[in-house]
Amino acid sequence: MQLDTETIKKLRDALLARSGLDGPHGATRRLDENSPEMRALIARVEPMGEALYLMMVIDGKNEPEERQSLRRAIQMLTADGLSALTLDALFDGYEERVRAEGADSRMTQVGARVCADKEDAEATLMLAAAIALADGSVSLAESALLEGLSEWLGFSTRQAQAILDR
């Protein structure tokens, strides 16, 4: 799955700029994961990652291609600023919350957190579609979750399709 696209790079750059991690001439400053700027970026990317995680597990499978695509998506959005340990901690948190609260409850909460920012919502929708396609096919459960996600993010069917057609 090709995630290193111009659209995804633009989304990443916007996230980095908002988090204060972009340096002069577009260079990304490397910061400690415990710095306030990096913690702010992690907080911003975490609900996006959880939506992608939900897309990955909704069909009852945990395909290596989907997991790798999810890891790469989060790394791209954070300019490779997260360690494997931090990524694993994010994934563990996603798994724990889904197990405790259920996928529908989590998606509602994630949608509520992400929908306030149009760029984040669009990025989440596009990346969720990419994760759904990562194993080469989109299951009925993934398709239904993608439709639900677009609604939770505040997009009409037409708007969601326009975003995905970019």
N, C-alpha and C positions, 0 to 999 in steps of 0.2 A: 504494500500500500504506500503510495507516494504522499507523504505529508509535508515534504519540503517544497511547497509551492509558494508562488508569490503571494497568494491570498493569505496563507498561514503565516508567512513571514511578516506581512503587514499587521496581522493580528498580534503576533508576538511583539513587534516593535511598539505597537500602541500600548500593550500591557507594560512593557519595560519603561516606556516614557512616562506613563502614569505613576509608576512605582519609584521613579527617580533613579533607575538603574542604567539608563542610557547615558553614555558619556558624550564627549565632543565628537562631532562628525559621525554619529551613529555607532561609535564603539561602545560595547557593553562593559560597564565597570564590574569587576569581580569582587563580590562581597562575601563576607562570612555569612553562613546560613542563619546565624543568630542576630545579624544586624537588623535594625528596625526596617530598613528598606526591603531586605530580603524577606523578612517576616510578613511585611505588607503584601509583597508579591505572592507569597505562598497562600496567604489568606484569600487573596483575590482569585488565584488559580484553583484552590481546593474545591470549591463547589463545581467548577467546570469539570475538573477531573472526576468528581463523584458522579456527575451525569454520564460521563464517558464510561466509568466503571459499571454503572447500572446497565448501560447499553451492552457492555461486554458480557455480563452475566445473566441477562434477562432470558436468554434462550436455554439456560441450564448447562451451557457449555462454558469452558474456560480455555478457549483455543489459544495456543501460543502466539499465533499471528496477531490476534486481537490484543493480547496482553502486551506484546512488544510494541504494537501501534499506540497503545495507551501510554506506555512509558515514554515513547518517542514524542508523542504529542505534548505531554507535560514538560519534557525536557526542552522541546522547541519553544514552548511558551515562556519558559524561564531561562532561555539562552544557555541551556546546559548548566545552570547554576545549582542544581540540586544533586546531592550525593545519592548513591543507590540506597543507602540507609534511610534517608529522608523519603525517597520514593516508596520504599517498602513500608515505612510508617504511615504514609498517606493511604496506601492500598489496604493496610491492616485496619485503619480507621474506617475506610469505606465498607469493608467487609463486615466489621463489627456492627456498624450502624444499620446496614441492610438486614443482617441477621436479627438484630434486636427490634427494629421498627418496621421492616418490610420494604420492598422496593417501591411500592406506590407512595407510601408516606415519605420516603426519602426523596423521591423525584419531585413531589409537591414542595418539599422544603428547599430543595436545590433550585427548582424553578423560581421560587419566591426570592431567593438570594441573588440569582443571576439576572432576572428579568429587568431589574432596575436600570441596568446599563445596556443600551442597545448593542454596542459593539461586543460586549461579553456574551450577550444572548445569541447574537449571530454566530460568533466563534464557537460557542457551545453546540449549536445546532449543526454547523458544518462539520465539526470534529466528531460529533456523535454519528453522523452519517458515514464518515470515514471509518470509524471503529466498526460500525455494523457491516461494512463492506470488507473489512480487513481479512476475513477468512474466505473471501470469494463469493459469498452469498448472503442475502439478507433474509433471516427467518421471519415468520409471521409475527412472533413475539417482538423481534427487533423493530419491524415495521410499525407495529402498534405503539411501541414505546417511543419511537421517533415522532409519530403523529401526536402522541400525548405530550411529549417534551415540547414540541412546537407550540402547542396550546398553553402549557405552563409558562413558557417563555413570552407569551403574549402575541404570538404570530398567527394570523389567519392561514388557512391552507394555501392560499395564493401567495402570501408573503413568504411563507416557509419554502415553497417551491422556487420562488424567485431567488431566495438566498442560496438554496442548494444548486441552482443552475449557474451560479457565477463561475 
